[in-house]
Amino acid sequence: MNKLRLIIAREYMSLVGSKSFIIMTLLIPFLFIIIAAVPVGMAWLNDKGSDVQQIAVIDETDHYAAALHSDDMYNFVIIKGDTTAAYPIKVVIPRDVDSTGVVNIYSEGTITPALVSLIRNTLSDTIQNAHLANMGIPNLQQMVEKAQVNIDVRSIKLSESGEQESSTDAAMGLGFILSFITYMFVLMYGAMIMNSVIEEKTNRIVEVVVSSCRPFQLMLGKIIGVGLVGLTQMAIWIVLLGIIGTVAGSMLGLGNMAAAGATTEAMAATQDMGFMESIMKQVLTINYVPIIINFVLYFIGGYLLYSALFAGLGSAVDQASDASQFTTPVILIMLIAFYAGIACAENPTGPIAVWCSIIPFTSPVVMMVRLPFGVPTWQLALSIFLLFATALAIIWLAGRIYRRGILHYGQKASFGTLLKWIK
């Protein structure tokens, strides 16, 4: 046990004390923010930076073309009689559009979905209003508009403290973020262990180390040491998120105080603050304590399972370039788990979500999607038991491979060779 503690301390301090650990620990939260903001910013720049498209509109009915209004992206030009004008895109509204409901768009290239959607929605509303007006019923259009109702569905969570509004969108977003974090960091730390094993084997350092300790102790020390590094990063990020949440809540409170005594013009400027406040309220309705506890448990279980696989498989090769034949199936399993989590986000209580959250090789990722929606206790207990039981079994099997693999040089190992080592 003393040797194991020395190995754990060495692996932990060598990583935590490095500059790269400090830099990445502080930068990764901001990288997540940038990753989330980049698609939105690029979409905005794509809309603002694109040239205005010139579109000719040929209306054979002489009634509906005026409904297509120009904007920052499209300039609609109504053409009468001149169908040979040089426009890159032409919209033709046929004479029988009232009965067929078909409008044709002619272009040398592929029409963008945004343009198709704009024309479809605009003309559909315009033609529908024209049909209502032609029915000859007084005030029919006003009656139809008055009869239309937009339903706002609110999610109410019942608890011992009473009714509390919850947000399905916030729960789905949180589940996706947790599953992505689990997927990314389990693979990252597992690959870190595999590279460390291959490096020590290539440099022949492992031959000196195993003369003072058992190979299983060396492998287990690496796994635990790197795992503690991951938990340290998680703890730092949780503290940072708590600070950011506290500061954001204070800023929202100050915004409300300013809006209380503001003029009408200033009130309009605070609408964005009110929108952010509504999002924060939805996020705060989630009970984070059990989610964080289970997230840590599943992260530990998934990390132990996959890091043992990477350590055992890494010991069977002499170079990192030769490890792909062994690591590809493991990565594919993790990819299946990640895509299963995305697919189960719409229905976290469906049979696929339940089974994938119980199977040990996919549960660390898929269960993260289900946790914000609530999971039955028996499913959670069974999933955690199977995960850690499988992780211990994989560690034992990986130890048998590691014991032979770290001293195996020259001849490339195969899956058949690994089975022999296990036996």
ZAVOVEX-764053 format. One record per atom (N, C-alpha, C): y, z, x; residue in three letters. Coordinates in steps of 0.1 Angstrom, whole numbers, plus 5000, padded with zeros to 4 digits. Layout:
ZAVOVEX-764053
YZXALA...
***
This chain:
ZAVOVEX-764053
498850005008MET500050005000MET501350005009MET501250075020ASN502450075029ASN502749935034ASN501649865038LYS501849725043LYS502349635031LYS501849655019LEU502349575008LEU503849605006LEU504249735007ARG505749765005ARG506549695016ARG506049695028LEU506749635039LEU506949485037LEU505949415032ILE506049275029ILE506949245017ILE506949325007ILE507849314996ILE509249335000ILE509549435008ALA510849465013ALA511349355022ALA510549295030ARG510949185039ARG511349065031ARG510449025021GLU510748915013GLU512048935005GLU512249054999TYR513349074991TYR514649074999TYR514649145010MET515949165018MET516249025024MET515248945028SER515548825035SER516248725025SER515948735012LEU516648655002LEU517948704997LEU517848834993VAL519048894988VAL520248904998VAL519848925010GLY520948945021GLY521448805025GLY520948695021SER521448565025SER522748525018SER523548445024LYS524748405018LYS524448305006LYS523448235007SER523148134996SER522748214983SER522148334984PHE521848404972PHE523148454966PHE524048504974ILE525348554968ILE526148444962ILE526148334969ILE526948224963ILE526348164950ILE525048144950MET524348084939MET524348184927MET524248314930THR524348414919THR525648414912THR526748394919LEU528048384913LEU528348254907LEU527748144913LEU528148014908LEU527347964896LEU526048004896ILE525147954885ILE525747974871ILE526348094867PRO526948104854PRO527948004851PRO528847974862PHE529847874860PHE529247734859PHE528147714866LEU527447584865LEU526947554851LEU526447664845PHE525947644831PHE527147614822PHE528247674824ILE529447644816ILE529847494818ILE529847454831ILE530247314834ILE529247214828ILE527947254829ILE526847164823ILE527047144808ILE527447254801ALA527747244787ALA528947174784ALA530047184793ALA531347124790ALA531346974794ALA530546934803VAL530646794808VAL530346694798VAL529246704789PRO529046604779PRO530246594769PRO530846714766VAL531946704756VAL533146634762VAL533446674775GLY534546614782GLY534346464784GLY533146424788MET532846284790MET532946204777MET532546264766ALA532646194753ALA534146174749ALA534946284752TRP536346274749TRP537046164758TRP536646164771LEU537246064779LEU536845924776LEU535545914771ASN535045784767ASN535845734755ASN536145824746ASP536945774734ASP538345744738ASP538945834746LYS540345814749LYS540645704759LYS539645684768GLY539845594779GLY539445444776GLY538745424765SER538345294761SER539445204756SER539345074758ASP540344984752ASP540144964737ASP541244934731VAL541144914716VAL540444784714VAL539444784705GLN538744664702GLN539344594691GLN539544464693GLN540144374682GLN539044324673GLN539144354660ILE538144314651ILE538744234639ILE538244124637ALA538644034626ALA537844074613ALA538644084602VAL537944114589VAL538244004580VAL537143944576ILE537143834566ILE536643884553ILE537543904543ASP537143954530ASP537143844520ASP535943804516GLU535843704506GLU536143754492GLU536143884490THR536543944477THR538043964475THR538743974486ASP540144004486ASP540544134481ASP539544234481HIS539844364475HIS539544474485HIS538644464495TYR538244584502TYR538644584517TYR539144474522ALA539544474536ALA540644574540ALA541544604530ALA542644694533ALA542144834535ALA540944874532ALA540445004534ALA540145034548ALA539944934556LEU539644954571LEU540944964578LEU541245084582HIS542445114589HIS542245124604HIS543245074611SER543145074626SER543345214631SER542745244643ASP542945374650ASP542945354665ASP542745454672ASP542845444687ASP541745364693ASP540645344685MET539445274691MET539345124685MET539745104673TYR539544974666TYR540844934660TYR541144804661ASN542244734655ASN541744634646ASN541744664633PHE541244564623PHE542344464618PHE542044344620VAL543044234616VAL542444154605VAL543144154593ILE542644074582ILE542943924583ILE541943844582ILE542043704584ILE541743634571ILE542543544566LYS542343474554LYS542243324557LYS541143264555GLY540943124556GLY540643074570GLY541143144581ASP540843104594ASP539643184600ASP538443124598THR537243194602THR536943154617THR537643074623THR537343034637THR538243104647THR539043204643ALA539843274653ALA539043344663ALA539643344676ALA538843404687ALA538943554687ALA538043614680TYR537943764680TYR536543794685TYR536343894694PRO535043934698PRO534143984688PRO534644044677ILE533844104666ILE534444054653ILE533644014644LYS534043974631LYS533244044620LYS534044104610VAL533344174599VAL533544084587VAL532444044581VAL532543954569VAL532044034557VAL532944044547ILE532644114534ILE532344004524ILE531043984521PRO530643874512PRO531243884498PRO531243774491ARG531743774477ARG530843864468ARG529543864471ASP528643944462ASP528344084468ASP529244144475VAL529044274481VAL528844374471VAL529444364459ASP529344464448ASP527944474443ASP527144364443SER525844364438SER524744384450SER525044324461THR524044344472THR524344464481THR525544504483GLY525844614491GLY525644584506GLY525744454510VAL525544404524VAL526844354530VAL527144404541VAL528344354549VAL527844314563VAL528244194568ASN527844144580ASN528844164591ASN528344194603ILE529144204615ILE528644114625ILE529544024630TYR529143924640TYR529743954653TYR528943944664SER529443974677SER528443914687SER529043874699GLU528243824710GLU527343934716GLU527844054716GLY527144164722GLY526544254711GLY526044374715THR525444464706THR526544554700THR526544574687ILE527544654680ILE527244804682ILE528344874685THR528145014687THR527845094674THR527045194675PRO526745274663PRO527945334656PRO528945374664ALA530145434659ALA530945334649ALA530945204653LEU531645104645LEU530845074632LEU529545064633VAL528645044622VAL528845164612VAL528845284617SER529045404608SER530345404601SER531445374609LEU532745364603LEU532845264592LEU532345144594ILE532445044584ILE531645074572ILE530445124574ARG529545164563ARG530145274554ARG530645384560ASN531145494553ASN532445454545ASN533345384552THR534645344546THR534445254534THR533645144536LEU533445054525LEU532545104514LEU531645194517SER530845254506SER531745334497SER532645414503ASP533545494494ASP534445404486ASP534945304493THR535945214486THR535245144474THR534045084477ILE533345014466ILE532945104455ILE532545224458GLN532145324448GLN533345354439GLN534545374445ASN535745404437ASN536045284428ASN535945164434ALA536245044426ALA535345034414ALA534045064416HIS533045064404HIS533445164394HIS533845284398LEU534245384388LEU535445334380LEU536445274387ALA537645234380ALA537345114371ALA536345034373ASN536044924365ASN535244964352ASN534745084352MET533945124340MET534845154328MET536145154329GLY537045174318GLY537045304312GLY536545404318ILE536545544313ILE537845614318ILE538645664310PRO539945724315PRO539645844324PRO540345854335ASN540245964345ASN538745984350ASN537945884350LEU536545904354LEU536545934369LEU537345874377GLN537345904392GLN537746044394GLN538746094387GLN539146234389GLN538146324385GLN537446294374MET536346384370MET535146384380MET534846274386VAL533746274396VAL534146354408VAL535446334412GLU535846414424GLU535846564421GLU536246594409LYS536246734405LYS534846794404LYS533946714400ALA532546754399ALA531846774412ALA532346704423GLN531646714436GLN531946854441GLN530846914446VAL530947054452VAL530247054466VAL530947104476ASN530347114489ASN529847254490ASN528547274492ILE527947404493ILE527947454508ILE528447574509ASP528447634522ASP527347744522ASP526247724529VAL525147814529VAL525347924540VAL525348044535ARG525548164544ARG524148234546ARG523948274558SER522648344561SER522948484562SER522348564553ILE522548714552ILE521248784557ILE521448864567LYS520248944572LYS520349084565LYS519149124559LEU519049254553LEU518449354563LEU519149464564SER518749564573SER518949704567SER518549814574GLU518749944569GLU520249984567GLU521049924575SER522549944575SER523249864564SER522449774557GLY523049694547GLY522949554550GLY523749474542GLU523749324544GLU524649294556GLU524249194564GLN525049154576GLN524849004577GLN525948934579GLU525948794580GLU525348754594GLU524448664594SER523848614606SER524048464607SER523848404619SER524048264621SER522748204627SER522248104619THR521148034623THR521447944635THR522647884636ASP522947794647ASP523047874660ASP523647994659ALA523748084671ALA522448124676ALA521548154667ALA520148194671ALA519448074677ALA519547954672MET518947844678MET519547814691MET520847824693GLY521447794706GLY521047904716GLY520948024712LEU520448134721LEU519048114726LEU518148074716GLY516748044719GLY516647934729GLY517347824727PHE517347714736PHE517747754750PHE518847824751ILE519347874764ILE518347954771ILE517748054764LEU516748144771LEU515548064775LEU515047964767SER513847884771SER514147804783SER515447744783PHE515747664795PHE515847744808PHE516447864806ILE516547954818ILE515147994823ILE514248024814THR512848064818THR512247944825THR512247834819TYR511647714824TYR512147684838TYR513547684840MET514147644852MET513847744863MET513947874861PHE513847974871PHE512448004875PHE511447994865VAL510048004869VAL509647894878VAL510047774875LEU509747664884LEU510447684898LEU511747724898MET512447734910MET511947844919MET511647964914TYR511048064922TYR509648034926TYR508847974917GLY507547934921GLY507547834933GLY508447734932ALA508547634943ALA509047704956ALA509847804954MET510347884966MET509147954973MET508248014965ILE507048074971ILE506147974978ILE505947864971MET505047754977MET505647704990MET506947684991ASN507547635003ASN507547735014ASN507647865011SER507547975021SER506147975026SER505147965018VAL503747965022VAL503447845031VAL503847725028ILE503647615036ILE504347625049ILE505547675049GLU506347685062GLU505647785071GLU505247905066GLU504547995075GLU503247945080GLU502547865072LYS501247805076LYS501547695086LYS502547615085THR502847505094THR503247565108THR504047675108ASN504547735120ASN503447825126ASN502347845120ARG501247935125ARG501648075125ARG502748115118ILE503048255117ILE502048335109ILE501448275099VAL500548345090VAL499348395098VAL498948325109GLU497848365116GLU498048505123GLU499348525127VAL499648655133VAL499848765122VAL500348725111VAL500648825100VAL499248875095VAL498348785092VAL497048825086VAL496148905095VAL496548915108SER495848995117SER496249145115SER497349165108SER497749305105SER497649345090SER497349255081CYS497249285067CYS496249185061CYS495849215049ARG494949125042ARG495649005036ARG495048895035PRO495748775029PRO496248805015PRO495448875007PHE495848904994PHE497148984993PHE497249085003GLN498449165003GLN499649075007GLN499448985016LEU500548895020LEU501048815008LEU500048755001MET500448674989MET501048754978MET500548864975LEU501048954964LEU502449004968LEU502649034981GLY503949084986GLY505048974984GLY504648854987LYS505548744985LYS505948724970LYS504948734961ILE505148714947ILE506048824942ILE505748944945ILE506549054940ILE507949054946ILE508049034959GLY509349034965GLY510348924959GLY509848804958VAL510648694952VAL510948724937VAL509948784930GLY510248824916GLY511348924915GLY511349024924LEU512449124923LEU513749054926LEU513848954934VAL515048884936VAL515548814923VAL514548754916GLY514948694903GLY515448794893GLY514848914892LEU515249024883LEU516649074887LEU516949074900THR518249114905THR519349024900THR519048894901GLN519948794897GLN520148804882GLN519048824874MET519248844860MET520148964856MET519949074863ALA520749194860ALA522249164863ALA522449094874ILE523849064877ILE524448974867ILE523748874862TRP524248784852TRP524448854839TRP523648944835ILE523749024822ILE525049104823ILE525349164835VAL526549244836VAL527849144836VAL527749034842LEU528848934841LEU529048884827LEU527948864820LEU528148814806LEU528748924797LEU528349054800GLY528949164793GLY530449174795GLY530849154808ILE532349164811ILE533049044804ILE532448924805ILE533148814799ILE533248824784ILE532148884777GLY532248904763GLY533249014759GLY533349114767THR534449224765THR535849164766THR536049084776VAL537349024778VAL537648924767VAL536648844763ALA536848754752ALA537148824739ALA536448934736GLY536749014724GLY538149074724GLY538649114736SER540049174737SER541049064735SER540748944740MET541748834738MET541748794723MET540648794716LEU540648764702LEU541348864694LEU541248994698GLY542049094691GLY543449074693GLY543949044705LEU545349024707LEU545848894699LEU544948794698GLY545348684691GLY545548714676GLY544648804670ASN544848844656ASN546148914654ASN546449004664MET547749084663MET548948984663MET548848884672ALA550048794672ALA550148714660ALA548948674654ALA548948594642ALA549448664630ALA549348794630ALA549748874618ALA551248874616ALA552048864627GLY553448864625GLY554048724629GLY553248624629ALA553748494633ALA554348414621ALA555148314625THR555648224614THR554648124610THR555048034601THR554047934596THR553647834607THR554647794615GLU554347704626GLU553447774636GLU553747894639ALA552847964649ALA551447994644ALA551348014630MET550048034624MET549147904626MET549847794625ALA549047674627ALA548547654641ALA549247714651ALA548847704665ALA547647804668ALA547447894659THR546347994661THR545047964654THR544947844648GLN543747804641GLN542547794651GLN542847744663ASP541747734672ASP541247874676ASP542147974677MET541748104680MET540848164669MET541248134656GLY540448174645GLY539048114645GLY538947984649PHE537647924650PHE536747994661PHE537348024672MET536648094683MET536248234678MET537048294670GLU536748424665GLU535548424656GLU535448314647SER534348304638SER533048284646SER533148204657ILE531948184665ILE531548314672ILE532448394677MET532148524683MET531548614673MET531948614661LYS531348704651LYS529948664648LYS529648534648GLN528248494645GLN527348534657GLN527948514669VAL527148554681VAL526848694682VAL527848784677LEU527648924678LEU526748984668LEU526348904658THR525448954647THR523948954652THR523748894664ILE522348894669ILE522049024676ILE520949084674ASN520449204681ASN519949164695ASN520749194705TYR520349144718TYR519449234726TYR519349364722VAL518549454730VAL517049414730VAL516349394718PRO514949354719PRO514749214725PRO515749134723ILE515648994729ILE515649004744ILE516549084750ILE516649094764ILE515449154770ILE514949264763ILE513749334768ILE512549234768ILE512349164757ASN511249064757ASN511448954766ASN512648914768PHE512948804777PHE512548844792PHE512848964795VAL512449014809VAL510949024810VAL510249064799LEU508849074800LEU508148934801LEU508648844793TYR508148704794TYR508448634807TYR509648664812PHE510048614825PHE509148664836PHE508848794836ILE507948854846ILE506548794844ILE506048794832GLY504648734830GLY504548594834GLY505548504829GLY505448364833GLY505648344848GLY506548424854TYR506748414868TYR505448444876TYR504848554872LEU503548594879LEU502448494878LEU502348434866LEU501348334864LEU501548204872LEU502748154871TYR503048024878TYR503348044893TYR503848154897SER504048174911SER502748194919SER501748264912ALA500448274918ALA499848134920ALA499948044910LEU499447914911LEU500147834922LEU501447844924PHE502147784934PHE501747834948PHE501547964949ALA501148024962ALA499747984966ALA498847984956GLY497447944959GLY497447794963GLY498047714955LEU498047574958LEU498747534971LEU499847604973GLY500647584986GLY499847614998GLY498947714997SER498147745009SER497047645012SER496847555003ALA495747455005ALA496247325012ALA497547315014VAL498147195021VAL498847235034VAL498947135042ASP499647155055ASP501147115055ASP501547035046GLN502846985045GLN503346985030GLN504646995028ALA505147005014ALA504946875007ALA504946765014SER504746635008SER503346615003SER502346695007ASP500946685003ASP500646764990ASP501646844986ALA501446944975ALA501546874962ALA502046754961SER502346694948SER501046674940SER499946654946GLN498646634939GLN498246754932GLN498646874937PHE498247004930PHE499347044921PHE500647024924THR501747084916THR502046994904THR501646874904THR502046784893THR501446834880THR500146874879PRO499646924867PRO500347054862PRO500747134872VAL501447264868VAL502747224862VAL503547134868ILE504847094863ILE504747034850ILE503646954848LEU503446884835LEU503246994824LEU502447094827ILE502247204817ILE503547264813ILE504447294823MET505747354821MET506647264812MET506547134815LEU507347034807LEU506847034793LEU505547034791ILE505047044777ILE505547164770ILE505547274777ALA506047404771ALA507547384767ALA508347324776PHE509747314774PHE509947214762PHE509347104761TYR509447014750TYR508947074737TYR507847154738ALA507347224726ALA508447324721ALA509147384730GLY510147474726GLY511247404718GLY511647294724ILE512747214717ILE512247164703ILE511047114702ALA510447074690ALA510347184679ALA510047304684CYS509847414675CYS511147484671CYS512347444676ALA513547504673ALA513947494658ALA513547374652GLU513847354638GLU513047434629GLU511747464633ASN510847544625ASN510147644634ASN510747754638PRO510147854647PRO509047934641PRO508747914628THR507547984623THR506447894619THR506547764623GLY505447674621GLY504247694629GLY503147624626PRO501847654633PRO501947614648PRO502647504651ILE502847464665ILE503547574673ILE504647624667ALA505447724674ALA504647854676ALA503847894666VAL503148014667VAL502048004677VAL501247894677TRP500247884687TRP500747864701TRP501847784703CYS502347764716CYS503047894722CYS503447984713SER504048114717SER502948214720SER501748184717ILE500648274720ILE499848234732ILE499648094734ILE498948044746ILE499748084758ILE499148154768PRO499848204780PRO500648104788PRO500147984789PHE500747884798PHE502047824791PHE502247844778THR503447794772THR504247904765THR503748024764SER504448124757SER505748174763SER505848174777PRO507148224783PRO508248134778PRO508048014776VAL509147924772VAL509347914757VAL508247894750VAL508347874735VAL508748004728VAL508248114733MET508548244726MET510048274727MET510748224737MET512248244738MET512948174726MET512348064721VAL513047994710VAL512848074697VAL511648144696ARG511348224684ARG512048364683ARG512248424695LEU512748554695LEU514048584687LEU515048494688PRO516248524680PRO516048524665PRO514948454660PHE514748444646PHE513848554641PHE513248634650GLY512348744646GLY510948704647GLY510148774653VAL508648744655VAL507848864650VAL506848844642PRO505948954638PRO505449034650PRO505349164648THR504949254659THR503549214665THR502649184656TRP501249154661TRP501249034669TRP502048934666GLN502148804674GLN502748834687GLN503748914687LEU504448954700LEU503549034709LEU502849124703ALA501949214711ALA500749124717ALA500149044708LEU499048954713LEU499548864724LEU500748804722SER501248704732SER501448774745SER502048884745ILE502348954758ILE501049004765ILE500049054757PHE498849094763PHE498148974769PHE498048864762LEU497348744768LEU498048694780LEU499448694780LEU500148644791LEU499948724804LEU499948854803PHE499748934815PHE498348944819PHE497348934809ALA495948934813ALA495648804820ALA496248694815THR496048564822THR496748554836THR497848614837ALA498548624849ALA497748704860ALA497148814856LEU496348884865LEU495148804870LEU494548734860ALA493348654863ALA493748544873ALA494948474871ILE495348374879ILE495648424893ILE496248544894ILE496548604907ILE495248624915ILE494248674908TRP492948694915TRP492348564920TRP492348464911LEU491848334915LEU492648274927LEU494048284926ALA494948234936ALA494648304949ALA494348434948GLY494148514961GLY492848464968GLY491848424961ARG490648364967ARG490948234974ARG491748154967ILE492148024973ILE493048054985ILE494048144984TYR494948174995TYR494248225007TYR493148305005ARG492448365017ARG491848265025ARG491348155020ARG490748045027ARG491747935031ARG492747915022GLY493647805024GLY494647825036GLY495047945038ILE496147965049ILE495547935063ILE494247935064LEU493647915077LEU492947775077LEU493247695067HIS492547565066HIS493547455071HIS493147385081TYR494047285087TYR493247155088TYR494047045090GLY493446915092GLY493046845080GLY491846865075GLN491246795064GLN491946835051GLN492346735043LYS493046755031LYS492146815021LYS492646915014ALA491846985004ALA491946904990ALA490946914982SER490846854969SER490646964959SER490646924946PHE490347024935PHE488847074937PHE487946994942GLY486647034944GLY486547144955GLY487447124966THR487447224976THR487947354971THR488947354962LEU489547474956LEU488447544948LEU487647474941LEU486547534933LEU485547604942LEU485247544954LYS484347604963LYS484947734969LYS486247734972TRP486847854977TRP486847964967TRP487047934955ILE487048034944ILE485648094943ILE484648014943LYS483248064942LYS482848144955LYS
***
